[in-house]
Amino acid sequence: MKRRKGLLDEQMTYPQEYNEGLLARQPINPQNYANLTSDNKNLSVDFKPLNFEALLKAKVFRVTNQGNQEGTFNTDPAVGFSLVSAYNDQIGDGEGTASWPDNPKFYSVVKNMFETRPTDIGAHKYLQIVQSARDLGIPESSIFLQKKKDLIDEEELMRSGLLGR
């Protein structure tokens, strides 16, 4: 169904900034992540667009050089990237991911994925990122992108008969 120009355009917006005072490194509770693993095929996720900027700033996740089967990372940043949650850095994988270098070359790819294609993030990783944000005290309104309805032009409403004359 084709929409007429000016009717209910939706835009993704960044919510109000979170209070950085909340981000004092609160401990990550490993029990919150017990089932959030790649081998758990029973995870159910309501994939909502994530607020890339706020979550990156709060260090809820990092974009690093691509991990490999040996539990280390590829030294060539052009090969690809890995999404590493705060959980991975603080507890998961032992001492592994905390030493992996950030890979800003892929920020735009990950930002697009977070904001427009969150279903491309593995269910376990998506849930690790959301849980890490919650554990770090970030409010829900800063974890997820919010939709903002544009105001409908009053003249357009009158022409459509939706607004009394």
ABEGO torsion letter per residue (X at the ends): XBBBBGBGBBBBBBBBBBBAAAABBBBBBAAAAAABBAABAABBBBBBBBBAAAAAAAGABBBBBBBBAAGBBBABAAAEBBBBBAAAAAABGEABAAABBBBAAAAAAAAAAAAABAAABBAAAAAAAAAAAAAAGBBAAAABBBBBBBBBBAAAAAAAGABBX
